[in-house]
Structures are given as structure tokens and as C-alpha cells.
Amino acid sequence: MKKNIGNTERIIRIIAGLAILSLAFIGPQSAWAYLGIVPLATGVMGWCPPYAIFGFSTACKSCK
């Protein structure tokens, strides 16, 4: 799997994923908050399946 997410987007995804996931433990405590795992995982891996399918990339050319 080649990286297709740039560093800035990775940081944003990790922060957003952690924020959404935290709602499972504090706040409304909804099971929907576990969807925060998706942006967290894609941010950590640096690879997004829909980006790969559509040939889209925000990663720098030398980072791949």
C-alpha cells in the first residue's frame, strides 16, 4: 500500500478520529462514536481506500 494521504491531512484525521472516538466514553456516549476509528486508522496508516480506488492522492510525490 502506497501512502496516499499527506502529512497535514494525516494529522487532521488523527485528531478528528480521536475526538469522535472520545464521544463513546464522554459526552453523549453513543455507539456511533466508534466510527472515529475510521479516520484514526487511515491517518495512522497514511492510506485511504477510497483515494486508492479513485486514484486520488494528497501525499507528496517523493513520499510514496
N, C-alpha and C positions, 0 to 999 in steps of 0.2 A: 504494500500500500504506500503510495507516494503521498507526501504531505500536500494537501490542497487548501489549507487554511493558514493565513498569515498570522504572525505573532500578535498583532494588535487584536485581531478577531479572536484568537485563542484565549487571550486574557479576558476579553469581554464575555466569551462563552463560559469560561470557568467561573467568573464572578456571578454571572446570571444563573448558572446552574446551581451554585451553592446557595444563592439567595432563594431560588424557587424550592430547592430541596429542604431548606431550613423551615419552610412553611409546613412541612409534615410534622415538625416537632414543636414549633411555636406558632402563634397566630391561629389561623382557622383550623389547623391540624387536619387538612383534607388529604385523602389518598391521592388526589390529582397532583399533589406536590412532588410525588415520586417521578413525575415526568421531567423534573430537573436533572435527572440522571443523564438524559439525552444530551443536552448542551454541555454538561460537565464532561461526559465521556468523549464527545467529539473534540472538545477543547483540549483535553489531556492528550488524546491520540494525535491531534493535528490533521485528522482525516474525516471528511464528511461524505457519507454515501451518496446523498443526492447531488452534491457537487461532482462526484466522480461519474455518476450516470450522465449528467448533462455536460460534462467537460468543462466545468467552471472551476476557477482557482483564484484565491486571493493571496496565495503564497508567492514569495519572490522566486524568480526563475532559478537562482542558484541554490535555493533551499530545498528543492525537490530532490 
